[in-house]
Amino acid sequence: MQPKIRTDAPADRWIGAVELAIVQKAFNRLCAERGWSRDCTEARELARVTIDLYRQGADSEYKLHTMLSGSDFKTPAL
């Protein structure tokens, strides 16, 4: 089930380098899982939604991934 996405996310919520790294990791993982290149149409929409969700309060890679994939992600074994 896809999460309900608000399109009125606060544009003033700051996304600095640390925040961008969180969003980028979630985005990269989701693109890899789906077999998408990062510049395809679907990935561009995913990037927009990922940033919107971050601005709405999904402030960790885990939260973003879970909301966008519908499942927990597995941490690679070390």
C-alpha positions as CSV (number, residue, x, y, z in Angstrom):
1,M,0.0,0.0,0.0
2,Q,1.4,3.4,-1.0
3,P,1.5,6.1,1.7
4,K,-0.8,9.1,1.4
5,I,1.4,11.9,0.2
6,R,0.5,15.5,1.1
7,T,1.5,17.9,-1.6
8,D,1.6,20.9,0.7
9,A,4.7,19.9,2.6
10,P,6.3,22.8,4.3
11,A,8.8,24.2,1.8
12,D,10.6,26.0,4.6
13,R,11.8,22.9,6.4
14,W,15.6,23.1,5.9
15,I,17.3,20.4,4.1
16,G,21.0,20.8,4.7
17,A,23.9,18.4,4.0
18,V,23.1,16.0,6.8
19,E,19.4,15.9,5.9
20,L,20.2,15.5,2.2
21,A,22.4,12.6,2.9
22,I,19.5,10.8,4.7
23,V,17.2,11.5,1.7
24,Q,19.9,10.5,-0.8
25,K,20.6,7.1,0.9
26,A,16.9,6.2,1.0
27,F,16.5,7.3,-2.7
28,N,19.5,5.4,-3.8
29,R,18.4,2.2,-2.0
30,L,14.9,2.4,-3.4
31,C,16.2,3.0,-7.0
32,A,18.6,0.0,-6.7
33,E,15.8,-2.2,-5.3
34,R,13.6,-1.3,-8.3
35,G,16.3,-1.5,-10.9
36,W,15.9,2.2,-11.9
37,S,18.6,4.5,-13.1
38,R,18.6,7.6,-11.0
39,D,17.7,9.9,-13.9
40,C,14.7,8.0,-15.2
41,T,11.2,9.5,-15.0
42,E,10.1,7.3,-12.2
43,A,13.2,8.1,-10.2
44,R,12.6,11.8,-10.6
45,E,9.1,11.4,-9.2
46,L,10.5,9.2,-6.4
47,A,13.0,12.0,-5.5
48,R,10.2,14.6,-5.3
49,V,8.1,12.3,-3.1
50,T,11.1,11.4,-0.9
51,I,11.9,15.0,-0.2
52,D,8.2,15.8,0.5
53,L,8.0,12.9,3.0
54,Y,11.2,14.1,4.7
55,R,9.7,17.6,5.0
56,Q,6.5,16.0,6.5
57,G,8.5,14.3,9.3
58,A,9.9,11.0,7.9
59,D,13.3,12.0,9.0
60,S,15.3,8.8,8.8
61,E,16.4,6.5,6.0
62,Y,14.4,3.7,7.7
63,K,11.2,5.8,7.8
64,L,11.5,6.9,4.2
65,H,12.3,3.4,2.9
66,T,9.4,1.8,4.9
67,M,6.9,4.4,3.7
68,L,7.9,4.2,0.1
69,S,8.5,0.5,-0.2
70,G,5.9,-0.8,2.2
71,S,8.5,-3.0,3.9
72,D,11.4,-2.8,6.3
73,F,14.8,-2.7,4.7
74,K,17.5,-5.2,5.5
75,T,20.9,-4.0,6.7
76,P,23.6,-5.8,4.8
77,A,25.7,-8.2,6.9
78,L,29.1,-7.0,7.7
